[in-house]
Amino acid sequence: MIAAHFPVLQVVLPLAAAPVCVLLRREVLAWWITLATTWAVLVNAVLLLDRVTTLGPITYALGGWAAPLGIVYRIDALNGAVLLLVSAIAAVLLPYARMSVLREIGAERAALFYAALLLCMTGLMGMAATGDAFNVFVFLEISSLSTYALVAMGQDRRALTAAFQYLIMGTLGGTFILIGIGFMYAATGTLNMADLAARLPLAENQRAVQTAFAFFIVGISLKLALFPLHLWLPNAYTYAPSVVTVFLAATATKVAVYVMLRFTFDVFGVHQVFSNLTVERVFPFLAGLGVILASVSALFQINAKRSFAYSSVGQIGYIVLGIALLSPLGLTAGLLHLFNHALAKGALFMALGCLYYRLGSVSLPALAGAARQMPLTAAAFVVSGLSLIGVPLTAGFISKWYLLRATLEQDQWLLALIIVAGSLLALGYVWRVVEQLYLRPAPTDREAVRDAPWSMLAPTWTLVVANLYFGIDSRLTVGLAGQAMRALLEGAP
Amino acid sequence: MTLPGLFPYWVVIVLMMIGFYMVIAHGNLVLKIIGLNIFQTSVFLLYISMGKVNGGTAPIIASGFSTYSNPLPHVLILTAIVVGIATTALAATLIIRIHGAYGTIEEDEIHRQDNSL
């Protein structure tokens, strides 16, 4: 039965398709293969999540070697939803990618680009699916290495230095995670997550367990760009090709958040992490600071892509803030924002990619007056911007609302204030772009441009409509977030 | 544990700090990568020393041997070494392309050129 192999297929398919792209070399073939793969993986993820939410968690032993000796994949409501998010974004992005990649990468290197994108997807899906601690590290490095290569394909030469900077910081983060996993193994003699969860509290040397957690949490915080470990992110997002920025902003940091959740709540356990190590005092502080400082930085950028890269750091702050409240409502809010922000930021960066496709730049002066010539792109930008701010009837509102309720439930007035202030700042940096698009006259020396091609507009509007849909009918997202939250709090993975 | 017993850990810590310092302090991109390699290697040593069992031999069943070193950390680190090689290769490629684009591999000089753009 093929259904039994769903958990592994979503990692194997993109992994197998990547070398095929390299061998075929033809741009059009590579694109079709990538498109088919991402859609197959999406169908797979939908079926898998459906099985998990109705029948309960699935454990899949690779090669038939049972845990704890073999490596297992374990899918529950939480990582089932993360897998769906990654594959859905990839599936929507691929039709969009064709034109954008031809313009920004060129036909001769496009096949290599798609191969790297598939490998990046493999890594992200693997990180989400696996139930083995060392396997997380391996998939993390697969996704990171391909990301460095993808970022370096940007047109600006600063893409190279951005990729190099990301490589240095990413490798340091990855190595910290490796040290953490080493200490976990030294303390318990196992790498299986469920086994680790059972044995870590009983480990003889609790100091080693705490060291493991310290290294692991710093490493993964670097990967998810928690303030102040976010320094690699603005440059990488700004100079990467548009397609890569969309993919990274919507998925990569989100999967890192998932890994952090899995290890803090399941593997180390809430008691260890939050009572013994008082992480609940550090995280809200960093997250709150990140929301404010990153949002303020976003206000002062000339390049629109860079502005929204800083905004991403702030939005990661929101997600971590919700999680660090440690209440069921806070956790639900954090997870909700993880999905809704992926939708909003994905749509935003897609709209910016459309603008870049026609105008050749996304610095604010270059965008002046573009709304009259590219009305659909500009409108997509406005709606996804509203979702980012958190205006009612958009997905962003739902998660901000849950975040506010979660803070007020605990009488955390300062954090509630930070959430509102962050939204006001978001209004500011979204407005700066809208003002350029709609209110400034177009420069006279610019040639008339048409709206972006349909193959790019349709995926952008798909995400925009998703933002509106999940803002009005939140049953699906809230239900999933609630189920994922219960999967986390119920303990062992 | 006695001091000689802790010796591998001291080596790990010293190597780790040397590597980390090189990554932070040097402006030359190649030296940064060498530092990164030393940093990674120290973690490899941490794993390898962890798997060593006193008097243990290679984990191959043979008559006359009953104590074996733990092979699992060694196998894990083979994977990590491959990751390290891939990282170094990619970094070296990036350095070549940066040299092509900027004509230098000194960080200060690169920043200076970009700000003047």
Interface residues (C-beta under 8 A of the other chain):
Chain A: F134 F137 V138 E141 L145 Y148 A149 A152 R157 R158 L160 T161 A163 F164 L167 I168 T171 L172 G174 T175 L178 I179 G182 Y185 A186 L191
Chain B: F20 V23 L29 K32 L36 F39 Q40 V43 L46 Y47 M50 L72 P73 L76 T79 A80 V83 A86 T87 L90 A91 L94 I95 R97 I98 A101 Y102 I110 D114
